[in-house]
Amino acid sequence: MTNPTLSPEDIARYEARLQALILEHRDLDQVISHLAENPPPDQLLVPRLKKRKLQLRDQIWEIEALLTPDEPA
């Protein structure tokens, strides 16, 4: 995959977004673990949270791919 040339501003924006996604992913992991121990009355809550967690993981991978150069420096 060929990555577009990113400006320093783009890189900073992607890195900030990446950190926010990683934090949200980690928070969801903690919530899901807590709900596994204390089941909620809403049976669909955990599956929805797991789906959101997978979406976050995909977004994290996409941004990491953008920030990773194609060829070693």
Summary of the structure (lengths in Angstrom):
residues: 73
radius of gyration: 16.1
end to end distance: 16.6
largest distance: 52.7
contacts: 159
relative contact order: 0.19
helix: 73%
strand: 0%
